[in-house]
């Protein structure tokens, strides 16, 4: 490096690498305690908000994948019916008491009530 002039970015990069490999003398324990609350907040948000939502989404997707004709379901709009036919993204329901046929999208299903009624 003798005889070479370092540009601004080369100085920054060389300083960063020097700090990385020299035990980071500029990083004090106070700096770690400054960032620790932020790291903990991110961890708490992940554990309390993101992770449970991912689990709920997986359970809902598994429920949709296990649907079959004859299952009793409840839609997000509150309609309860029996599945007559399944397609890729739609379902045909029979709604009692007049046996009206309605076609809905799978994402409108809130719950499958077949298993709950069989358990009683």
C-alpha positions in Angstrom: 0.0 0.0 0.0 3.0 2.2 0.0 2.8 4.9 -2.6 -0.9 4.4 -3.2 -3.5 6.9 -2.3 -6.7 5.5 -0.9 -10.0 6.9 -2.0 -12.9 7.6 0.4 -14.7 4.3 -0.2 -11.4 2.4 0.1 -10.7 4.1 3.4 -14.1 3.2 4.8 -13.9 -0.4 3.6 -10.3 -0.9 4.9 -11.4 0.7 8.2 -14.4 -1.6 8.4 -12.3 -4.7 7.7 -9.7 -3.6 10.2 -12.3 -3.2 12.9 -13.8 -6.6 12.0 -10.6 -8.4 12.3 -9.0 -6.4 15.2 -11.5 -7.3 17.8 -13.7 -4.2 17.2 -12.0 -1.8 19.6 -14.5 0.9 18.8 -17.5 -1.2 19.9 -18.0 -0.8 23.6 -20.3 -2.8 25.9 -22.4 0.3 26.1 -23.1 0.1 22.4 -24.3 -3.5 22.9 -26.7 -2.5 25.7 -28.0 0.3 23.5 -29.0 -2.1 20.7 -30.2 -4.9 23.1 -33.7 -3.5 23.7 -34.3 -3.1 20.0 -33.2 -6.7 19.4 -35.5 -7.9 22.2 -38.5 -5.9 20.9 -38.1 -7.5 17.5 -37.9 -10.9 19.1 -41.0 -10.3 21.2 -42.9 -9.0 18.1 -41.9 -12.1 16.2 -43.0 -14.5 19.0 -46.2 -12.7 19.9 -47.5 -11.5 16.6 -45.9 -13.1 13.6 -45.4 -16.7 14.7 -48.9 -17.3 16.0 -50.4 -15.9 12.8 -48.2 -18.2 10.7 -49.5 -21.2 12.7 -53.1 -20.1 12.3 -52.6 -19.6 8.6 -51.1 -23.1 8.3 -54.0 -24.7 10.2 -56.5 -22.9 8.0 -54.7 -24.0 4.8 -54.7 -27.6 6.0 -58.4 -27.3 6.7 -59.1 -26.1 3.2 -57.0 -28.9 1.7 -58.9 -31.6 3.7 -62.4 -30.5 2.5 -64.6 -33.1 0.9 -68.2 -33.3 -0.4 -70.6 -33.8 2.5 -68.7 -31.7 5.0 -70.7 -29.1 6.9 -69.1 -25.7 6.8 -69.6 -22.1 8.0 -68.6 -19.2 5.8 -67.2 -15.9 6.9 -70.6 -14.4 6.0 -72.3 -16.7 8.5 -74.0 -19.1 6.0 -74.0 -22.7 7.0 -74.3 -25.4 4.4 -73.2 -28.8 3.1 -70.5 -29.1 0.4 -71.9 -30.6 -2.8 -68.9 -30.1 -5.2 -65.3 -28.9 -5.0 -63.3 -27.2 -7.7 -59.9 -25.5 -7.7 -60.9 -22.3 -6.0 -64.7 -22.6 -5.6 -67.2 -24.7 -3.7 -70.9 -25.4 -4.3 -72.9 -25.4 -1.1 -76.4 -26.6 -0.3 -78.1 -24.3 2.1 -81.0 -25.6 4.2 -83.9 -25.5 4.6 -84.8 -24.9 1.0 -81.8 -26.7 -0.5 -80.6 -23.6 -2.3 -77.3 -24.1 -4.2 -74.7 -21.4 -3.7 -71.2 -21.2 -5.2 -68.6 -19.6 -3.0 -64.8 -19.2 -3.1 -62.7 -21.4 -0.7 -61.2 -18.4 1.0 -64.7 -17.6 2.4 -64.8 -20.7 4.5 -64.4 -19.9 8.2 -64.8 -23.4 9.8 -65.7 -27.0 9.1 -68.4 -28.0 11.5 -68.7 -31.7 10.6 -66.2 -32.9 13.2 -67.8 -30.9 16.0 -71.3 -32.3 15.4 -70.0 -35.9 15.1 -68.2 -35.5 18.5 -71.5 -34.6 20.2 
